[in-house]
């Protein structure tokens, strides 16, 4: 009993696996998200070609435009990697630049999505028009909502970095935000392939 | 939070207080467990009252106690309550209390997230029940089949309360799943390898995986329903080419893992209690673990056995018949292992043991009727009749609820430091046993004789009057049994015989620390060398460490933000009811305020 007080204070924080608890918890959460998007994507696939009224996907999807926005989103993942590298090295300028770049590229992607949604609306595709409208807007809408949350998260980190509160000791915070960001990107790759590229 | 929380104190300072505020802000897994338990019992009473009214209506043919519309609302809310507001959360109460104690942790991985889960559950439950105030409780059955839930057939708010309420509860379950998985993987005591964990923790682990994988599918199904109803999308609209069967697929892809979410914790409880009162280690520990994992895995491949009557075609029917029958194998393994554990043991027939033995026996009855309607041709006869009601009440009441009663009697001394009354306990058990069988056994025959479920009345020509009367009498006996449980808890909490730290002579780690455990659980985290740390050599060291005077322990401080954030999250869903697209944004903003304050709250 006497040596209780002599134990190192960190005793409580050693984890069984050596993995950080927050990171592990976030991975588990992403696992759950996979099923969420999986169900949305599966529904899209089930209803592919089932619309009884136009406009149909082939008449309305703008593949070149969305290819550009896809490229933008994928580049944002690269920016995210550079931002994390900046934080890990304690390089404030690099951190600030690339966090902002990631958020900006994410916002640009959202801009493309807003443009696309508006254009579809003018061409007569709404949530109510047909099954394509319902499944398309809900699936890409939920993805867009995830990107929006990611952009807000990145901007909050950027403000912290600006105030000098995002040093190397907090690299894990940025790493977890990065996990989320890359996850959302990967989901988009699946969506882009299945909605836009697959005949 | 982890490293920021490190703060060296010479002595542990408890986060004091017992007032309302201390409960609202608590992040202690043991107090949250008690909140979960008490809330679940309140919902058990509400769901029970609904069942009793249903049984009164059905006591005689052509019953006139309630109208058909009220009947619809009652059976729907009975199902929703017992699954989402009683069955799941009461298991989570046990997860919360026991997992950290069984693996040698001071709390769960994310204590504030844990509190958030509870508050979302509570507010979500209140939201669902508020539907009675406007007379528009959900009325489309607990599985709310499309297209019955569409605006066309359910113009009122009934289906909105259903979809939005369940959506909120699902969020809480996913958070809980993330929390428990992380806790079990990462917060075990030194030497507490996965294959040394108590079976209850193992089954909680499997259940948590089912929670995080099944609930998102329900979330998607419910979002589709909400959007169909609020914004005119076409997911379940036949006229637009939509397929109502999509709802059934999504719902049961969630719904069948859900069945195991409800029963696996019960299996875990039994696997901890039976060895204690047999004075023998669990027979085939590893096989018990593997069969639990296998049940969890296969539960993902059996969902369409709920849908044989929809005409899936012979290939799908065959596949799901076979997969469903296969799942009976690991389940059967568990039953034989419990029997083998008892075989040759020094059995002590305490109340928890009685409930456990009854669970093994009666669950098997439900399991066998389950195999019966796994066969798709037989299922066509049985589906939507009282036979199905008999089946799933045998697995859920005689399985889950009975195991929960066993668990209550078993762990009560740990929670309160006092025994529950054994005398009342025996009464409780026998009334439960008789009431349960009297209520649900006749339903097998009622169903086979052709009485459909969810019909508010029946004709005397069906010749099921006496059977129904028996079920009604049984239901009231069952109600008395539950009342006795509550009375026993209330009396024993103050007046029960004092219990030592290990009053039953159990083997698992939660019994090493004092009863009730201190806020920090273990003075020092014990080092574990085997599966039965309190039976095998080295037990003195384990107990000594567990009850050691605490040194520099940092426990997370209370927080108001989980409560605040939960209001925002449930509010977001509730505000969909207004029909204004912007209204939920108020809830989103409220939630955002909560999250930001949460993120910047000092945790030390």
Interface residues (C-beta under 8 A of the other chain):
Chain A: X1 X4 X5 X6 X7 X9 X10 X11 X12 X13 X15 X16 X17 X19 X20 X21 X22 X24 X25 X28 X29 X31 X32 X33 X35 X36 X39 X40 X43 X46 X47 X50 X51 X52 X53 X127 X128 X130 X131 X133 X134 X135 X138 X142
Chain B: X1 X2 X3 X5 X6 X7 X8 X10 X106 X109 X110 X174 X177 X178 X179 X181 X182 X185 X186 X187 X188 X192 X212 X213 X214 X215 X216 X217 X219 X220 X221 X223 X224 X227 X231 X232 X233 X234 X235 X240 X241 X242 X243 X246 X250 X253 X523 X524 X525 X544 X548 X549 X550 X551 X552 X553 X554
